[in-house]
Every structure is written in structure tokens, then in C-alpha cells.
Amino acid sequence: MKRYHFWGSILSIFVFIFILAACSLLPEKQVHYQRFRNGTDTRLTYYARRDKVTRQETQSIILYSALGVTDKESAQQILAPFSRRFQGIDGLTEKITYKKTYAQEKLTIDYSKVDIDKIKNLPGMYYSSNAKSNNISLKKSEELLKKNRFVKITGDRFKKFTKKELTQKPYSINDFNKIQLASTSIDSNGTTVAELRKQLGRPDRTQKTQTAGVERSMYLWYLSQNKVAYVSVYTIGEQIRTKTLSRYSVAGKNISSTVFDSLENGTDYDAVITALGEPARVTMFYSGNNSYTTLIYRNRTTNKNYRFYFTNNELVSKSESN
């Protein structure tokens, strides 16, 4: 009897090993998901055998305009700190490639090698609290994706950015500078709101008031999907008297205390732009016959703000603060 049980146990072991081998020989199925919104195209592919996810691959395109920045240097300042958190982890590889108007990210995870505890709190990761590296459920993973606005894709029916969206340059300080303000109440040479509508489309926000029979209006256009960047103008009657460009995610790529100290009063507005690049914020308005401009730059590393004040496009004062 004992011998019967012994051989029975051996047979059970062989059957179990055979089942495991058969599972490992099952072809991997692929399941595709996409989240296409706010200037990003994120495509995720699960590779699974039955309900067990073996690996996943995520490919993303992020428009610089969605970040509220104008170039790859500014995009790197935002994305690089996140990317560094993904490096040096066994079973995970991540790389960002910076193009002229957008960034591409590729992320792969091998669940036979990765430690879930090391990655589940990384940005953009979706795992249940009891997830384990060697037992990622495809069903539960799909449920989590759907809760986070991912859509299941079949037959390569992914949404795609148009060529225009991928190649269109983000709104820059040069575009902003082309908005001509009316210097006086009788100045008819300023840019009109109708002209801005042709360039920027329908305003995202409009506010109008009447004061002493004169209509005063505010028009605002968002420049990024997350609404962190915008252009706004204020009008009296039909004339644009004040304009603002705000993009606080932009950090001056050339700004530092040394450069700040080198810019002396009397420096021309255009010379400061040339020296420092895209500002985080700029406001310009007329009072009487004089124009007044404030430029703000940020250093993302030191978290310092640098302000430059101009009268008639000539630097008259500046300040540095944390």
C-alpha cells in the first residue's frame, strides 16, 4: 500500500510538471489599450497566457504643447525627473526620445523579473494593492485600465495625431510679440480680436463688462490641454490694451544668477529675449503714451524667479526671488 502511494505521488508530480510545461507553451495573447486625450497618445499592450500577464509594453507620444512648453529642452526639464525614477530596476526598461515638437516614451516590464513593490508607486502605474510580480491578472489589469479611461483597441484601430498636430510648433514668445497693442484710444493699428480668433480659434473664456458706456472685455485662449499655459488680452471697446502670455511650466534654459547680474538697466526687451529664451510669463500694457512690460523667468533647479521690468521696451529694473 505504501508503495502504491509512493508511485501515486510521483505520478502526481509528473502530471503537475506537465501542466506547468503546457501552460508555458501556450501562445502569448496580446491585448491592446489606448488613452488618447490632453495632447497625449498612450498605447499599452499586455502579453498574457490565459489570465496571467507575462509582460507589458507602453508607448506614448506627448505633445510639447500639452506640457505648456515650446522646445525639447523645456520638455526635458519636466520629464527627465520622472524618467530617472524608472532607471536601474531589474525587469523594467524606460526611455524617452525628444523630437522637435513632441516626446516619445517606451516602457517595457517583464513580470518574471521585476519586483512589483519597486514599481507600483511609479508615475502612471496601475496595480491593485495585493498584486505580485509573478501573478498579474489580465482581467483585473483591464478593469483598472478602464477605470483610468483607457479604451480597448482591436484591429489596429488606434486614434492618431494628425500630421499637423505632430509638426505644429507650440505657441512662442515670437508669436506673442506679434500682437500689437493699441497705444491710445484713437490708435487703429493694433491687432484685433477677430485676427486673434483666426490664429488661435474661439476663445476658451470670455468676460465682458460695461463701464461708463464703454465695453471692457477679457479673452483667454488655453495653449495646453492641461490649461497651465494661456494667452489673454484685455480690450477697451475694440482695442487690445493689455496682453499676457503665461506658461509656468517653462523654465528659462539660460537663466541663472550670473546671467541675471549681467543684464543691466537700459538693455532692450528683444535683447533679453534673445539672451534668455522663452519666458515663463510676460505681460505688456499701455498707460498714456508709454508701454510697460514684465518678464518672468524661472530656474527649475534652484526654484528661483527672475523678474525684468521694462518701460518702452527698455529695462528699468529687475528682481530675484525664491
C-alpha positions as CSV (number, residue, x, y, z in Angstrom):
1,M,0.0,0.0,0.0
2,K,2.8,2.4,0.9
3,R,4.5,1.7,-2.4
4,Y,1.3,2.4,-4.3
5,H,1.0,5.8,-2.6
6,F,4.7,6.5,-3.4
7,W,4.3,5.9,-7.1
8,G,1.0,7.8,-7.0
9,S,2.8,10.8,-5.6
10,I,5.5,10.6,-8.2
11,L,2.8,10.4,-10.9
12,S,1.0,13.4,-9.5
13,I,4.3,15.4,-9.6
14,F,4.9,14.5,-13.2
15,V,1.3,15.4,-14.1
16,F,1.8,18.8,-12.3
17,I,5.1,19.4,-14.2
18,F,3.4,18.5,-17.4
19,I,0.6,21.0,-16.7
20,L,3.1,23.8,-16.0
21,A,5.0,23.0,-19.1
22,A,1.8,23.0,-21.2
23,C,0.9,26.4,-19.8
24,S,4.3,27.8,-20.6
25,L,3.9,26.5,-24.2
26,L,0.6,28.3,-24.6
27,P,0.9,31.1,-27.2
28,E,1.0,34.6,-25.7
29,K,-2.1,36.6,-26.5
30,Q,-1.9,40.3,-26.9
31,V,-4.4,42.8,-25.6
32,H,-4.2,46.4,-26.6
33,Y,-5.5,49.6,-24.9
34,Q,-5.2,53.3,-25.6
35,R,-5.8,56.6,-23.8
36,F,-5.9,59.4,-26.3
37,R,-6.5,62.7,-24.5
38,N,-5.0,66.0,-23.4
39,G,-2.3,66.0,-26.0
40,T,-1.0,62.5,-25.2
41,D,-1.3,59.2,-27.0
42,T,-0.7,56.3,-24.7
43,R,-0.8,52.7,-26.0
44,L,-0.5,49.8,-23.7
45,T,-0.1,46.1,-24.8
46,Y,-0.4,43.2,-22.4
47,Y,1.2,39.9,-23.2
48,A,-0.6,37.1,-21.4
49,R,-1.1,33.4,-21.1
50,R,-4.7,32.7,-20.0
51,D,-5.3,35.2,-17.2
52,K,-1.6,35.7,-16.3
53,V,0.2,38.8,-17.7
54,T,3.8,37.9,-18.5
55,R,4.9,41.3,-19.7
56,Q,3.6,44.6,-20.9
57,E,4.8,47.4,-23.3
58,T,3.7,51.0,-23.2
59,Q,4.4,53.5,-26.0
60,S,3.4,57.2,-25.6
61,I,3.6,60.4,-27.6
62,I,3.4,63.6,-25.6
63,L,3.0,66.9,-27.5
64,Y,5.1,69.7,-26.1
65,S,2.0,71.9,-26.3
66,A,0.3,69.6,-23.8
67,L,3.1,70.3,-21.3
68,G,2.8,74.0,-22.0
69,V,6.4,74.2,-23.3
70,T,7.9,75.2,-26.6
71,D,11.0,73.1,-27.1
72,K,12.7,69.8,-26.1
73,E,15.0,71.4,-23.6
74,S,12.0,72.6,-21.6
75,A,10.3,69.3,-22.0
76,Q,13.3,67.5,-20.7
77,Q,13.3,69.7,-17.6
78,I,9.8,68.4,-16.9
79,L,10.0,64.8,-18.0
80,A,13.6,63.8,-17.1
81,P,13.0,63.8,-13.3
82,F,10.2,61.3,-13.8
83,S,12.2,59.2,-16.2
84,R,15.1,58.9,-13.7
85,R,12.8,57.1,-11.3
86,F,12.3,54.3,-13.8
87,Q,16.0,53.6,-14.3
88,G,18.1,50.8,-12.7
89,I,15.2,48.5,-12.0
90,D,15.5,44.8,-13.0
91,G,12.8,43.7,-15.4
92,L,11.9,47.3,-16.4
93,T,13.3,49.5,-19.2
94,E,12.2,53.0,-20.0
95,K,13.5,55.6,-22.5
96,I,12.3,59.0,-23.7
97,T,13.2,60.3,-27.1
98,Y,12.8,64.0,-27.7
99,K,11.7,65.2,-31.1
100,K,11.2,68.8,-32.4
101,T,7.6,69.2,-31.2
102,Y,6.9,66.1,-29.1
103,A,8.4,63.4,-26.9
104,Q,8.2,59.6,-27.4
105,E,8.4,57.2,-24.4
106,K,8.8,53.4,-24.5
107,L,8.3,51.4,-21.3
108,T,8.6,47.6,-21.1
109,I,8.0,45.4,-18.0
110,D,9.0,41.7,-17.7
111,Y,6.9,40.3,-14.8
112,S,9.2,37.3,-14.5
113,K,12.0,39.6,-13.4
114,V,10.5,42.8,-11.9
115,D,9.7,43.4,-8.2
116,I,6.2,44.9,-8.1
117,D,6.9,46.6,-4.8
118,K,9.6,48.6,-6.6
119,I,7.4,49.9,-9.4
120,K,3.8,50.0,-8.2
121,N,4.2,53.6,-6.9
122,L,5.9,54.9,-10.0
123,P,4.0,57.6,-12.1
124,G,1.4,56.1,-14.4
125,M,1.4,52.6,-12.8
126,Y,-1.9,50.9,-12.1
127,Y,-1.8,47.9,-9.7
128,S,-4.1,46.5,-7.1
129,S,-2.7,46.6,-3.5
130,N,-2.2,42.8,-3.4
131,A,-0.5,42.5,-6.8
132,K,2.5,40.2,-7.0
133,S,5.2,40.1,-9.7
134,N,4.5,36.5,-10.7
135,N,0.8,36.7,-10.6
136,I,-0.6,39.8,-12.5
137,S,-4.2,39.1,-13.5
138,L,-5.1,40.2,-17.0
139,K,-8.8,40.6,-16.0
140,K,-8.0,42.8,-13.0
141,S,-5.5,44.8,-15.1
142,E,-8.1,45.5,-17.7
143,E,-10.6,46.6,-15.1
144,L,-8.0,49.1,-13.7
145,L,-7.2,50.5,-17.1
146,K,-10.9,51.0,-17.9
147,K,-11.3,52.9,-14.7
148,N,-8.5,55.2,-15.8
149,R,-10.1,56.0,-19.2
150,F,-8.2,53.5,-21.3
151,V,-10.2,52.1,-24.3
152,K,-9.7,48.5,-25.6
153,I,-8.4,48.5,-29.2
154,T,-9.0,45.8,-31.8
155,G,-7.8,45.6,-35.4
156,D,-5.2,48.4,-35.1
157,R,-8.0,51.0,-34.7
158,F,-5.9,53.4,-32.7
159,K,-6.6,57.1,-32.7
160,K,-3.7,59.0,-34.1
161,F,-2.4,62.6,-34.1
162,T,-2.7,64.3,-37.5
163,K,0.5,65.4,-39.3
164,K,-0.4,69.0,-38.5
165,E,-0.7,68.2,-34.8
166,L,2.7,66.4,-34.7
167,T,4.5,69.1,-36.6
168,Q,2.8,72.3,-35.5
169,K,5.2,74.5,-33.4
170,P,4.0,75.4,-30.0
171,Y,3.0,79.0,-29.4
172,S,6.1,81.0,-28.7
173,I,7.2,84.4,-27.4
174,N,7.7,85.4,-31.1
175,D,4.0,84.7,-31.8
176,F,3.0,86.7,-28.7
177,N,5.2,89.7,-29.7
178,K,3.2,89.9,-33.0
179,I,0.1,91.0,-31.1
180,Q,0.1,94.8,-31.5
181,L,-1.4,96.8,-28.7
182,A,-3.3,100.0,-29.3
183,S,-1.2,102.7,-27.7
184,T,-4.1,105.3,-27.5
185,S,-7.8,105.4,-27.6
186,I,-7.6,106.6,-31.2
187,D,-4.9,104.1,-32.3
188,S,-6.4,101.9,-35.1
189,N,-3.2,100.0,-35.9
190,G,-3.4,97.4,-33.1
191,T,-4.2,93.7,-33.6
192,T,-8.0,92.9,-33.4
193,V,-9.7,90.2,-31.5
194,A,-11.0,88.9,-34.8
195,E,-7.4,88.4,-36.0
196,L,-6.6,86.5,-32.9
197,R,-9.6,84.3,-33.4
198,K,-8.3,83.4,-36.9
199,Q,-5.0,82.4,-35.3
200,L,-6.0,80.9,-32.0
201,G,-9.6,79.9,-32.6
202,R,-12.6,80.6,-30.5
203,P,-11.6,81.9,-27.0
204,D,-11.9,79.4,-24.2
205,R,-13.0,82.2,-21.8
206,T,-14.7,85.5,-22.4
207,Q,-15.8,88.1,-19.9
208,K,-17.4,91.4,-20.7
209,T,-18.5,94.4,-18.6
210,Q,-19.9,97.9,-19.2
211,T,-18.3,100.9,-17.5
212,A,-19.5,104.4,-18.3
213,G,-20.9,103.2,-21.5
214,V,-17.6,101.6,-22.6
215,E,-17.4,97.9,-23.0
216,R,-14.3,96.2,-21.4
217,S,-13.6,92.6,-22.3
218,M,-11.2,89.8,-21.5
219,Y,-10.4,86.9,-23.9
220,L,-8.4,83.9,-23.0
221,W,-7.0,81.0,-25.1
222,Y,-5.5,77.9,-23.5
223,L,-2.3,76.8,-25.1
224,S,-2.1,73.4,-23.4
225,Q,-4.6,70.6,-22.8
226,N,-4.0,70.8,-19.0
227,K,-4.7,74.6,-19.1
228,V,-1.3,75.5,-17.5
229,A,-0.5,77.8,-20.4
230,Y,-2.6,80.5,-21.9
231,V,-2.7,83.8,-23.8
232,S,-5.1,86.5,-22.6
233,V,-5.9,90.0,-23.8
234,Y,-7.9,92.9,-22.3
235,T,-9.8,95.3,-24.5
236,I,-11.4,98.7,-24.2
237,G,-14.0,98.9,-26.9
238,E,-12.5,97.2,-29.9
239,Q,-8.9,97.9,-28.9
240,I,-6.5,95.5,-27.2
241,R,-4.8,97.4,-24.4
242,T,-3.2,94.6,-22.4
243,K,-1.8,91.2,-23.3
244,T,-0.4,88.3,-21.2
245,L,1.4,85.0,-22.1
246,S,1.6,82.6,-19.1
247,R,3.4,79.2,-19.2
248,Y,4.7,78.5,-15.7
249,S,5.9,75.0,-16.7
250,V,8.5,76.7,-18.9
251,A,11.9,77.2,-17.3
252,G,14.4,79.7,-18.8
253,K,17.1,77.4,-20.2
254,N,19.7,80.1,-20.0
255,I,18.7,81.8,-16.8
256,S,20.9,81.9,-13.7
257,S,22.0,84.4,-11.1
258,T,25.2,85.1,-13.1
259,V,23.2,85.8,-16.3
260,F,20.7,87.9,-14.3
261,D,23.5,90.1,-12.9
262,S,25.0,90.6,-16.4
263,L,21.8,92.2,-17.8
264,E,22.0,95.9,-17.0
265,N,19.3,98.6,-17.0
266,G,18.9,100.0,-20.5
267,T,19.0,96.6,-22.1
268,D,16.5,96.2,-24.9
269,Y,13.5,93.9,-24.4
270,D,14.4,91.9,-27.6
271,A,18.0,91.5,-26.4
272,V,16.8,90.0,-23.1
273,I,14.5,87.5,-25.0
274,T,17.5,86.6,-27.3
275,A,19.7,86.0,-24.2
276,L,17.3,84.1,-22.1
277,G,14.9,82.4,-24.5
278,E,11.2,81.6,-23.7
279,P,9.9,83.3,-20.5
280,A,7.5,81.7,-18.1
281,R,5.3,84.8,-18.1
282,V,5.1,88.1,-19.9
283,T,2.6,91.0,-19.5
284,M,2.5,94.1,-21.6
285,F,0.2,97.1,-21.5
286,Y,0.0,100.8,-22.3
287,S,-0.6,103.7,-19.9
288,G,-0.7,107.1,-21.6
289,N,1.9,107.0,-24.3
290,N,4.2,104.6,-22.5
291,S,4.3,100.8,-22.7
292,Y,5.1,98.7,-19.6
293,T,6.3,95.1,-19.8
294,T,7.1,92.5,-17.1
295,L,9.1,89.4,-18.0
296,I,9.4,86.4,-15.6
297,Y,11.8,83.6,-15.9
298,R,12.2,80.5,-13.7
299,N,15.1,78.3,-12.9
300,R,13.6,74.8,-12.2
301,T,16.8,73.6,-10.5
302,T,17.1,76.4,-7.9
303,N,13.3,77.3,-7.9
304,K,14.3,81.0,-8.3
305,N,12.2,83.5,-10.2
306,Y,13.8,86.4,-12.1
307,R,11.7,89.4,-13.0
308,F,12.6,92.1,-15.5
309,Y,10.6,95.4,-15.8
310,F,10.6,97.5,-19.0
311,T,9.3,100.9,-19.9
312,N,9.1,101.5,-23.7
313,N,11.0,98.2,-24.2
314,E,13.9,99.3,-22.1
315,L,15.0,97.5,-19.0
316,V,14.5,99.8,-16.0
317,S,14.6,97.4,-13.0
318,K,14.8,93.7,-12.1
319,S,14.4,91.4,-9.1
320,E,15.4,87.9,-8.0
321,S,13.4,85.8,-5.5
322,N,12.8,82.2,-4.3
